[in-house]
Amino acid sequence: MIVDRQGRRFRNLRVSLTAACNYACTYCVPDGKRLVAAQDELSGEDLARGVAYLIEAAGIERLRITGGEPLISPRLEGFLTAIAGLDLHDISLTTNGQLLSRRLPLLQAAGVRRLNVSLDTLDAAAFRSIARGGDLATVLLGMQEASAAGMRIKVNMVPMRGQNLDQVAPLLDYCLARGYELRFIELMRMGHLARDGNAFRQQLVSMPELLTLIGQHHAFEQASAAVDATALRYQIPGKGYFGVIANESVPFCRACSRLRLSSTGWLHGCLSSSNRHYIGDLLDRPRHQALPALQRLLVKALADKQELAFAGGVMVMKVIGG
């Protein structure tokens, strides 16, 4: 097991199946152009082999499938088939939900039981303005069908001043009424927002401001969460839960256990670091050769983590998995 001086190790792996996305959200890409697949993306089977090696080399316990948008990837079915039977405690998937209805039978058959759906507003016009793609009604229907099929749903919202701050209370009420757990994510200094500090500061809604706003509608109390959880969790008695991922207000770097594998075979130990470590050339090697080399790269990836707080990064979040 690889552990750093703060006692951190990699437990949670996020695998990006593709950099492509059918949305072009304003906080992710500045020019409105949808991201496309990289030319050198690995096959689903190769990515699954990477997962298997990382389980053994790092002690990975939980897997989240990400993108881009994983449901548009032609690698999805092959990847899900290839990871069947791996020693994982949990498999989940993050999606914008646009293709959820269509892909739901595949996800169910593969044993995916938890979904994180990115949704920033219940207003159809604002939805089109923020996502620059997709259809709100289709997303809401997909969530409803997934919930009816027994999947646990968390909704990810990025509150932004001047864009969707008026949707905090309506979206929270919507989720509480349906048993979804809403996660508010503070705007992250990633990609163009790391380069343009003024735009970041103007749009950022901090956790104290957010909790004050929620407190005008609901009484709530802090609830327990896993030691390495990124979210601070709150309970509204008799109604349900919500969480806040407070990258800026309450950094969680000291307990971070996340590792990311890009669709092109690069390991990222920290979103704040520009360092990355290529494992694509290890995946064709036999296990006894691949594992020692992989462990050396994992030591470097763990050393990339910030000591105290998220410092921002120039990479586009969608490319390495949100």
VENJOQUI-V67305 format. One line per field, one symbol per residue. phi: phi as a letter, one per 20 degrees, with the letter a starting at -180 (. if undefined). psi: psi as a letter, one per 20 degrees, with the letter a starting at -180 (. if undefined). burial: # if it has 16 or more other ideal C-beta (glycine too) atoms within 10 Angstrom, else .. A space follows every 50 residues. Layout:
phi=???
psi=???
burial=???
This chain:
phi=.dcefenebedddddefaefbedbgfedceeneffdfffdfffgffffff ffffffedngdccdecbkdffeffegffffffegnfecfbccbdbenfdf gfeggffffenfcccddfbdadefffgfffflrnbfffffffffffffen eeddddcdfcfncbffegfffffgfgfdmedededggdfclfffedffff ffefdfggffffffffdbebbfdfbfgefededcddgmcqcbccedgefc gcffdfceccdffdndecebfedefbcedgfefeefgfefffffffffgf fffffffcbfdnbeffgffdnf
psi=popaijjqrohppppohqiqqjrmqhigphjjppqrqqhkqrrhhghhhg gghhghhikphqpppabbohiipiigghghghipiqmphqprppqiihjg ghighggghijpipqoppoiqjphghghgghlrapghhghgggghgghjj qppqpppopppigjhiiggghghgghhjjqopopoppqmqchhhhnhghg hhhporgggghgghiihqprqqrqrqhkqhqpqqpopihbqrrpnmhggn qkhhjpkqqporijjppoiphipiqqppjhiiiiqqghhggghghhhhgg hhiiqqggqpirqiqpghhjo.
burial=.#.....######################.....#.##..##.#.##### ########.#.############.##.###.##....#..########## #.##..#..#.##########.#..##..#####.#..##.##..#.... #.########..##..##..##.###...###############.....# ..#####..##.##...#.#.........#####.#...##########. .##..##################..##.##.##......##..#..##.. ##.###...#.##.########
